[in-house]
Amino acid sequence: MIKQALPLERCWIQVLGITVVWMAFCHVPPACVGQTPAEGDEQAIAQANSLSRAFRAAAKSVIPTVVTVRTTTRASVSRGDNPLGGTPLEDFFGTPDRRHPMVPLPGMGSGVIIGEGLVLTNNHVVEGADTVTIDLSDGRRLPVTNIKTDPQTDLAVLHVKSDEPLPIARLGDSDKLDIGDWVIAVGNPFELEQTVSAGIISAKGRSLSSVERTRFLQTDAAINPGNSGGPLVNLAGEVIGINTAIFSRSGGYQGIGFAIPINLAKWVTPQLAESGSVRRAYLGVNIAPIKAERSEELGMAPNQGVVVENVIDDSPAAKAGLQRNDVILSFDGRPTLDVADLQEIVERSGAGTKHDLKVVRDGKSLKMEVVVEAMPENLGRTARVWNGSPKFHRDEKLGVAVMDLSDYMARQLGFQGKKGTLIMDVDKSRPAGREGLAEGMLIYEVNGKSISGVADFIEAVKDASLTEGVTLEVLTQTGSRSVELKSN
């Protein structure tokens, strides 16, 4: 399962052995041909020592810029174990909540200094915290005076004040990375401060369902709980990523970690630091990749572009004349081979600017112009459409986010043979949270109407009134219950 490398209060504390794997040189270089074994060994050792010096130099340059982020959060009343522990939905919810009243909860993550008085970390490291401080590598502790976050990329900028100049990390170019490049991860796993681990870039462009607008770098450098927010660094000592999540069935490192590319952070963080929010542009379409099963219908090769599944009324796409089943091949000449390509290009293009689209409609090539607009605040939190079917929906009125129940999740949660929509997030300040709804519950009825998925849920709550009350029938792993949601 995918899970964030969360601060320690949200993670299982496990005793893990720390294994450092050094890759051996598998062949003798041509220069060693004809040499005695001793001479060949000396050259191999010299090459290994050269690589070791590169790691040493990179670590030495970045360690002074890496900070420990400490948080304190007021405790909430215990709701028992998270019912999603050990299931794929931990990607959304983290680890079991075992909180007790009146006991402040400490948390810990990592961060990196990217400017005078500016620390970059993950949103999930500081989310919900009442107090945040940072510890510098020289032992000083500084209070955080301001926090700006962007949950859609899981990035946060912390403002700190220091009487002395702070060491600032050098930022690299994540677009220049290639699979196989050496990297090191620096952070504070399991409270082991200033820990360095080594690995390579395993893949690029990975997507995680818990972070909407990030295409991650994948690495096999060891990342564990407490590493979140720390830098991923190349051998030149430049930060090329922010360590964020791991794939794990145990809660600890299993060889697959994910980092936010630094080029995305370069675009997000100045906006957060200056205005406190990220300004994104949008087209107003729901899109999907061209899979093999639809390629013949569309007359396109798989992964040749993205297909428009829906056009939002009065959006830039609607005004430009885009239609359902149009295939978008490029945006300003840049190929759009998958959904994330187009999303990333559009969002960074600047509201109010004009752009060229290359589109295929009914087998004919078209050129279109579109003027992108500022993304509405709640656009990213409404229903997502995939092949014409909503899969996720956040209802701000009730304060609950739901998703379709897959066969796999039904088996994991004990809901085999049941129909409904699965709660994946609850706003504790809204009616759903106040009435005790929690992640992992299954809503199967709304105001007497049976619910088999997200589409039914959207329709059932559309005209529901909190003044009159909204009655939900829900299943938990221990039975069913009826909950009435009403406004205060």
C-alpha positions as CSV (number, residue, x, y, z in Angstrom):
1,M,0.0,0.0,0.0
2,I,1.1,3.6,-0.5
3,K,1.4,5.6,2.7
4,Q,2.9,8.9,3.6
5,A,6.1,8.9,5.6
6,L,4.2,10.6,8.4
7,P,5.4,12.3,11.6
8,L,6.0,9.8,14.4
9,E,2.8,10.3,16.3
10,R,0.9,9.0,13.3
11,C,3.1,6.0,12.6
12,W,3.6,2.5,14.1
13,I,6.9,2.6,15.9
14,Q,8.8,-0.5,14.9
15,V,12.3,-1.7,15.6
16,L,13.9,-1.9,12.2
17,G,17.4,-3.0,11.3
18,I,19.2,-0.5,9.3
19,T,20.9,-2.1,6.3
20,V,23.2,-0.2,4.0
21,V,23.6,-1.9,0.6
22,W,26.7,-1.0,-1.4
23,M,26.6,-2.0,-5.0
24,A,29.7,-3.8,-6.1
25,F,31.4,-3.3,-9.5
26,C,30.4,-6.3,-11.6
27,H,33.2,-6.3,-14.1
28,V,36.8,-5.3,-14.5
29,P,37.2,-2.1,-16.5
30,P,39.1,-2.3,-19.8
31,A,42.0,-0.4,-18.2
32,C,42.5,-3.4,-15.9
33,V,43.0,-5.9,-18.7
34,G,46.5,-7.3,-18.5
35,Q,47.1,-6.1,-15.0
36,T,47.8,-8.4,-12.1
37,P,44.9,-9.1,-9.7
38,A,46.4,-6.8,-7.1
39,E,46.6,-3.9,-9.6
40,G,43.0,-4.5,-10.7
41,D,41.9,-4.6,-7.1
42,E,43.6,-1.3,-6.4
43,Q,41.9,0.4,-9.3
44,A,38.5,-1.0,-8.3
45,I,39.1,0.2,-4.8
46,A,40.1,3.7,-6.1
47,Q,36.9,3.9,-8.1
48,A,34.8,2.8,-5.1
49,N,36.6,5.4,-3.0
50,S,35.9,8.1,-5.6
51,L,32.1,7.3,-5.5
52,S,32.3,7.3,-1.7
53,R,33.9,10.8,-1.8
54,A,31.1,12.0,-4.0
55,F,28.5,10.8,-1.5
56,R,30.5,12.3,1.3
57,A,30.7,15.7,-0.4
58,A,27.0,15.8,-1.3
59,A,26.0,14.9,2.3
60,K,28.4,17.4,3.8
61,S,26.9,20.2,1.7
62,V,23.3,19.6,2.4
63,I,23.2,18.4,6.1
64,P,23.6,21.9,7.6
65,T,20.4,23.0,5.7
66,V,18.3,20.0,6.9
67,V,16.1,20.7,9.9
68,T,13.9,18.7,12.3
69,V,10.3,19.9,12.3
70,R,8.6,19.4,15.6
71,T,4.9,19.7,16.1
72,T,2.5,19.7,19.0
73,T,-1.2,19.0,18.5
74,R,-4.0,19.1,21.1
75,A,-5.4,15.7,21.7
76,S,-8.8,14.6,20.6
77,V,-11.0,12.0,22.3
78,S,-10.0,8.5,21.2
79,R,-12.2,6.9,18.6
80,G,-10.4,3.6,18.8
81,D,-8.3,2.0,16.0
82,N,-8.6,3.3,12.5
83,P,-10.7,0.7,10.7
84,L,-8.6,1.1,7.6
85,G,-5.4,0.0,9.3
86,G,-3.6,-2.4,7.0
87,T,-5.8,-1.6,3.9
88,P,-5.0,0.4,0.8
89,L,-7.0,3.4,2.2
90,E,-4.2,4.2,4.7
91,D,-2.9,6.2,1.8
92,F,-5.6,8.7,2.6
93,F,-5.9,8.4,6.4
94,G,-2.6,7.5,7.9
95,T,-2.2,5.2,10.9
96,P,-4.5,4.4,13.7
97,D,-5.7,7.3,15.9
98,R,-5.0,6.3,19.6
99,R,-5.3,9.8,21.0
100,H,-6.3,10.5,24.6
101,P,-7.9,13.6,26.1
102,M,-5.8,16.4,27.6
103,V,-2.4,14.9,26.5
104,P,-0.5,17.0,23.9
105,L,0.6,14.9,21.0
106,P,4.2,15.5,19.7
107,G,5.1,15.0,16.1
108,M,8.3,15.0,14.1
109,G,9.3,15.4,10.5
110,S,12.0,16.9,8.4
111,G,12.5,20.1,6.3
112,V,15.1,21.9,4.3
113,I,16.0,25.6,4.3
114,I,15.5,27.0,0.8
115,G,15.8,30.8,1.5
116,E,16.4,33.3,4.3
117,G,13.8,32.4,6.9
118,L,12.0,29.9,4.7
119,V,11.8,26.1,5.3
120,L,10.3,23.7,2.8
121,T,8.5,20.6,4.1
122,N,5.4,18.5,3.6
123,N,1.9,19.7,4.3
124,H,1.1,16.4,6.1
125,V,4.0,17.1,8.5
126,V,2.4,20.3,9.9
127,E,-1.2,19.7,9.1
128,G,-3.5,20.3,12.1
129,A,-0.5,21.2,14.4
130,D,-1.1,23.9,17.1
131,T,2.6,24.7,17.5
132,V,5.6,24.1,15.2
133,T,9.3,24.6,15.8
134,I,12.4,23.7,13.9
135,D,15.7,22.4,15.2
136,L,18.8,23.4,13.2
137,S,21.7,21.0,12.6
138,D,23.8,23.1,15.0
139,G,21.3,22.5,17.9
140,R,19.4,25.8,17.9
141,R,15.6,25.7,18.1
142,L,13.6,28.4,16.3
143,P,9.8,29.1,16.4
144,V,7.8,29.0,13.2
145,T,6.0,32.3,12.8
146,N,3.9,31.5,9.8
147,I,2.8,28.4,7.9
148,K,1.5,28.3,4.3
149,T,0.4,25.0,2.8
150,D,-0.8,23.6,-0.5
151,P,-2.5,20.2,0.3
152,Q,-2.9,19.5,-3.5
153,T,0.9,19.0,-3.8
154,D,1.5,18.2,-0.1
155,L,4.0,21.1,0.2
156,A,4.3,23.6,3.0
157,V,6.5,26.7,3.6
158,L,7.4,27.6,7.1
159,H,8.5,31.1,8.0
160,V,11.2,31.3,10.8
161,K,13.2,34.1,12.4
162,S,16.9,33.9,13.2
163,D,19.3,36.4,14.6
164,E,22.1,34.8,12.5
165,P,22.2,33.9,8.8
166,L,20.9,30.4,8.0
167,P,22.6,27.9,5.6
168,I,20.5,27.6,2.5
169,A,20.3,24.5,0.3
170,R,21.1,24.7,-3.4
171,L,18.2,23.6,-5.6
172,G,18.8,21.5,-8.7
173,D,16.8,20.7,-11.8
174,S,14.6,17.7,-11.4
175,D,13.8,17.6,-15.1
176,K,17.4,16.6,-15.8
177,L,17.1,13.5,-13.7
178,D,17.1,10.1,-15.4
179,I,16.4,6.6,-14.1
180,G,19.5,5.2,-12.6
181,D,20.9,8.5,-11.3
182,W,22.4,8.3,-7.8
183,V,20.6,10.2,-5.0
184,I,20.8,10.5,-1.2
185,A,17.9,11.1,1.2
186,V,18.4,13.2,4.3
187,G,16.1,13.4,7.3
188,N,15.1,12.2,10.7
189,P,13.7,8.6,10.5
190,F,12.4,7.3,13.8
191,E,14.0,10.3,15.6
192,L,17.5,9.4,14.2
193,E,18.4,13.0,13.3
194,Q,20.5,13.8,10.2
195,T,20.4,10.3,8.8
196,V,21.6,9.9,5.2
197,S,20.6,7.0,2.9
198,A,21.7,6.3,-0.7
199,G,19.9,4.9,-3.7
200,I,19.0,5.7,-7.3
201,I,16.1,7.2,-9.2
202,S,13.9,4.2,-9.9
203,A,11.2,5.8,-11.9
204,K,9.6,9.2,-12.7
205,G,6.1,10.5,-13.1
206,R,4.5,8.3,-10.5
207,S,1.0,9.3,-9.3
208,L,-0.4,8.8,-5.8
209,S,-4.2,9.0,-5.1
210,S,-3.6,10.9,-1.9
211,V,-1.8,13.8,-3.6
212,E,-3.8,15.2,-6.4
213,R,-1.4,17.4,-8.3
214,T,2.1,15.8,-8.1
215,R,4.0,13.4,-10.3
216,F,6.5,11.8,-8.0
217,L,10.1,10.7,-8.4
218,Q,10.4,7.1,-7.2
219,T,13.6,6.1,-5.4
220,D,15.0,3.1,-3.5
221,A,16.9,5.3,-1.1
222,A,15.7,4.4,2.4
223,I,12.7,6.6,3.4
224,N,11.0,6.0,6.7
225,P,8.5,7.7,9.1
226,G,10.2,11.0,10.1
227,N,11.8,11.5,6.7
228,S,8.8,13.4,5.3
229,G,9.8,16.9,4.2
230,G,13.5,16.1,4.0
231,P,15.5,16.6,0.8
232,L,16.4,14.1,-1.9
233,V,19.8,15.2,-3.2
234,N,21.9,14.5,-6.2
235,L,25.7,13.9,-6.1
236,A,26.3,17.6,-6.7
237,G,24.7,18.3,-3.4
238,E,21.6,19.9,-5.0
239,V,18.1,19.3,-3.7
240,I,16.1,17.6,-6.5
241,G,13.1,16.4,-4.5
242,I,11.2,16.5,-1.2
243,N,10.7,13.0,0.4
244,T,7.0,12.4,1.0
245,A,5.7,8.8,0.9
246,I,6.6,5.2,0.9
247,F,5.0,2.0,-0.4
248,S,4.9,-0.4,2.5
249,R,3.0,-3.3,4.0
250,S,4.9,-3.1,7.3
251,G,4.9,0.7,8.0
252,G,8.6,0.9,7.3
253,Y,11.0,1.0,4.3
254,Q,10.5,-1.7,1.7
255,G,12.5,-0.3,-1.2
256,I,10.0,2.1,-2.7
257,G,9.9,5.7,-1.8
258,F,8.4,8.8,-3.4
259,A,9.7,12.4,-3.6
260,I,8.1,15.6,-4.9
261,P,10.2,16.9,-7.8
262,I,11.9,20.1,-6.8
263,N,10.9,21.9,-10.0
264,L,7.3,21.6,-8.9
265,A,8.3,23.0,-5.5
266,K,10.1,25.9,-7.2
267,W,6.7,26.8,-8.8
268,V,4.6,26.3,-5.7
269,T,6.7,27.7,-2.9
270,P,7.2,31.3,-4.1
271,Q,3.4,31.6,-4.4
272,L,2.9,30.2,-0.9
273,A,5.6,32.4,0.6
274,E,4.3,35.6,-1.0
275,S,0.5,35.2,-1.1
276,G,-0.3,32.1,0.9
277,S,-2.0,30.3,-1.9
278,V,-1.2,28.7,-5.3
279,R,-2.8,30.2,-8.4
280,R,-3.6,27.6,-11.0
281,A,-5.2,27.9,-14.4
282,Y,-7.7,25.4,-15.8
283,L,-9.4,24.2,-19.0
284,G,-12.6,22.8,-17.5
285,V,-12.6,19.2,-18.8
286,N,-12.6,15.8,-17.3
287,I,-10.0,13.7,-19.2
288,A,-8.8,10.1,-19.4
289,P,-5.9,8.3,-21.0
290,I,-6.5,6.4,-24.2
291,K,-6.5,2.8,-23.2
292,A,-6.3,-0.2,-25.6
293,E,-10.0,-0.9,-25.2
294,R,-10.9,2.6,-26.5
295,S,-8.2,3.2,-29.0
296,E,-10.1,1.5,-31.9
297,E,-13.3,3.4,-31.1
298,L,-11.4,6.7,-31.2
299,G,-9.2,5.8,-34.1
300,M,-6.1,6.6,-32.1
301,A,-3.1,4.5,-30.8
302,P,-3.0,3.9,-27.1
303,N,-1.3,6.7,-25.1
304,Q,-1.2,8.9,-28.1
305,G,-3.1,11.7,-26.3
306,V,-5.9,12.2,-23.8
307,V,-9.6,11.9,-24.4
308,V,-12.2,14.4,-23.2
309,E,-14.8,12.6,-21.2
310,N,-16.8,15.7,-20.1
311,V,-16.8,19.4,-20.6
312,I,-17.8,21.7,-17.8
313,D,-20.4,24.3,-18.7
314,D,-19.2,27.8,-19.2
315,S,-15.5,26.7,-18.8
316,P,-12.6,27.8,-21.0
317,A,-12.9,24.4,-22.8
318,A,-16.6,25.0,-23.5
319,K,-16.0,28.5,-24.8
320,A,-13.2,27.1,-27.1
321,G,-15.6,24.5,-28.5
322,L,-14.1,21.3,-27.1
323,Q,-16.5,18.4,-27.1
324,R,-16.8,14.9,-25.5
325,N,-14.6,12.3,-27.2
326,D,-12.2,15.0,-28.6
327,V,-8.6,13.7,-28.3
328,I,-6.1,16.4,-27.2
329,L,-2.7,15.7,-28.7
330,S,-0.8,18.8,-27.7
331,F,-1.0,22.1,-25.8
332,D,1.2,24.9,-27.3
333,G,3.1,22.2,-29.2
334,R,3.9,20.2,-26.1
335,P,2.6,16.6,-26.4
336,T,0.0,15.5,-23.9
337,L,0.6,11.8,-23.7
338,D,-1.2,11.3,-20.4
339,V,-3.6,13.1,-18.0
340,A,-0.9,14.5,-15.8
341,D,1.0,16.0,-18.8
342,L,-2.0,18.2,-19.7
343,Q,-2.9,19.0,-16.2
344,E,0.6,20.2,-15.3
345,I,1.0,22.3,-18.5
346,V,-2.3,24.0,-18.1
347,E,-2.1,24.7,-14.4
348,R,1.2,26.6,-14.8
349,S,0.2,28.5,-18.0
350,G,-1.2,31.6,-16.3
351,A,-4.8,32.6,-16.1
352,G,-6.0,34.8,-19.0
353,T,-3.5,33.6,-21.5
354,K,-4.2,32.2,-24.9
355,H,-3.0,28.8,-26.1
356,D,-3.1,26.5,-29.1
357,L,-4.6,23.0,-28.9
358,K,-4.1,20.2,-31.4
359,V,-7.2,18.1,-31.3
360,V,-8.6,15.0,-33.2
361,R,-12.3,14.8,-33.6
362,D,-14.0,12.0,-35.4
363,G,-10.7,11.2,-37.1
364,K,-10.1,14.7,-38.3
365,S,-7.3,17.0,-37.0
366,L,-8.3,20.4,-35.7
367,K,-6.4,23.4,-34.4
368,M,-8.2,25.3,-31.6
369,E,-7.4,28.3,-29.4
370,V,-8.3,28.4,-25.7
371,V,-8.0,31.2,-23.1
372,V,-7.4,29.5,-19.8
373,E,-8.9,31.0,-16.6
374,A,-8.1,30.9,-12.9
375,M,-9.2,27.6,-11.4
376,P,-12.3,27.9,-9.2
377,E,-11.5,27.3,-5.5
378,N,-13.5,24.1,-5.2
379,L,-12.9,22.7,-8.6
380,G,-10.4,20.1,-7.4
381,R,-12.8,19.0,-4.6
382,T,-15.8,18.2,-6.7
383,A,-16.6,14.9,-8.3
384,R,-13.9,13.4,-10.5
385,V,-15.1,11.8,-13.7
386,W,-13.3,8.8,-15.2
387,N,-14.8,7.0,-18.2
388,G,-18.1,8.8,-17.4
389,S,-18.4,7.5,-13.9
390,P,-17.7,9.6,-10.7
391,K,-15.2,7.9,-8.4
392,F,-14.6,10.5,-5.7
393,H,-16.7,13.3,-4.3
394,R,-16.3,15.8,-1.4
395,D,-19.5,17.3,0.0
396,E,-18.6,20.5,1.8
397,K,-22.1,20.9,3.2
398,L,-22.0,17.6,5.1
399,G,-18.2,17.7,5.6
400,V,-17.5,14.2,4.2
401,A,-15.5,12.8,1.2
402,V,-16.6,9.5,-0.3
403,M,-15.4,7.1,-3.0
404,D,-16.7,4.1,-4.8
405,L,-16.2,0.8,-3.1
406,S,-14.0,-1.6,-5.1
407,D,-14.1,-5.4,-4.8
408,Y,-10.6,-5.3,-3.3
409,M,-11.5,-2.7,-0.6
410,A,-14.7,-4.6,0.2
411,R,-12.7,-7.7,0.9
412,Q,-10.2,-5.8,3.0
413,L,-12.9,-4.0,5.1
414,G,-15.3,-6.9,5.4
415,F,-18.0,-5.4,3.2
416,Q,-18.2,-8.2,0.6
417,G,-21.5,-8.3,-1.1
418,K,-22.5,-4.8,0.2
419,K,-23.3,-1.8,-1.8
420,G,-22.6,1.8,-0.9
421,T,-20.1,4.6,-1.0
422,L,-17.0,4.5,1.3
423,I,-16.1,7.4,3.6
424,M,-12.5,8.4,2.9
425,D,-12.3,11.7,4.8
426,V,-14.3,13.6,7.5
427,D,-14.2,17.2,8.4
428,K,-14.5,17.2,12.2
429,S,-15.8,20.7,12.2
430,R,-18.8,19.9,9.9
431,P,-22.0,17.8,10.7
432,A,-20.5,14.5,9.6
433,G,-17.5,14.9,12.0
434,R,-19.7,16.2,14.9
435,E,-21.9,13.1,14.6
436,G,-19.1,10.7,14.7
437,L,-18.8,9.6,11.1
438,A,-15.3,8.2,10.4
439,E,-13.1,7.0,7.6
440,G,-13.8,3.5,6.5
441,M,-17.6,3.5,7.2
442,L,-19.9,2.6,4.3
443,I,-22.9,4.8,3.5
444,Y,-25.6,2.6,2.0
445,E,-28.7,4.8,2.4
446,V,-29.4,8.5,2.4
447,N,-32.9,9.8,3.5
448,G,-34.4,6.4,2.7
449,K,-32.7,6.1,-0.7
450,S,-30.4,3.2,-1.4
451,I,-26.9,4.1,-2.3
452,S,-24.7,1.9,-4.5
453,G,-21.9,4.3,-5.4
454,V,-20.7,7.9,-5.6
455,A,-23.2,8.9,-8.3
456,D,-26.2,7.8,-6.2
457,F,-24.7,9.7,-3.2
458,I,-24.4,12.9,-5.2
459,E,-27.9,12.7,-6.4
460,A,-29.3,11.8,-2.9
461,V,-27.7,14.7,-1.1
462,K,-28.1,17.3,-3.9
463,D,-31.3,18.7,-2.5
464,A,-31.0,17.5,1.1
465,S,-31.5,20.1,3.8
466,L,-29.4,20.1,7.0
467,T,-32.1,22.3,8.6
468,E,-34.6,19.4,8.2
469,G,-31.9,16.8,8.8
470,V,-30.1,14.3,6.6
471,T,-30.3,10.7,7.7
472,L,-27.6,8.3,6.8
473,E,-27.5,4.6,7.2
474,V,-23.9,3.4,7.6
475,L,-22.0,0.1,8.0
476,T,-19.0,-0.2,10.2
477,Q,-16.8,-3.3,10.7
478,T,-18.9,-4.0,13.9
479,G,-22.4,-3.4,12.6
480,S,-24.8,-0.8,11.2
481,R,-26.0,2.5,12.6
482,S,-28.3,5.4,11.7
483,V,-26.9,8.9,11.8
484,E,-28.8,12.2,11.5
485,L,-26.8,15.2,10.3
486,K,-28.2,18.6,11.1
487,S,-26.9,22.2,11.1
488,N,-26.3,23.8,14.5
